[in-house]
Amino acid sequence: MEQQLKTLQQPEVHQIWQCLHQIADPELPALSITDLGMIRTVTPLQSGWRVTFTPTYSGCPATEFLLNEISNTLTQAGFSPVHIEVNLTPAWTTDWMNADARQRLRESGIAPPQGLVCEKLTDAEPITCPRCDSHETEKISEFGSTACKALYRCQQCLEPFDYFKCI
């Protein structure tokens, strides 16, 4: 009976992940919350579903908006009640971003994170320009359009661009 229940729930879990993949990050609309790795688990409950969510940082101003979007999206798709567990430990890291997300950042003109969290980049290590792939870039400001991005300029194509910092 338990195995039968798991089999029935597998397609629903997949459908829930598909619904969650439709929720765009408000600061990075080219990416979904699943691309960023903000959804950690989807678990069936006796009554409803539990979604474990980790914001990109604990003080993220978009957290309440995203929690409402998760709840509304899943409820409208027929998955209710929805219980959202906000999990701050472990803290979100850019390592949780999938490869497709990194490519879409690049296509959007934002340099994706380079390296791993434990390998802090130094100013001597070049950030690749997302427009022309040049390594001849310079940091203009430690902060770009958001706190998680730095502002760079390409010395080859002369275009400014954001770099999504390793966190």
Beta strands, then each sheet from edge to edge (+ up, - down):
strand 1: 39-44
strand 2: 49-53
strand 3: 82-86
strand 4: 110-111
strand 5: 137-141
strand 6: 149-154
strand 7: 160-164
sheet 1: 1+ 2- 3-
sheet 2: 4+ 7+ 6- 5+
end
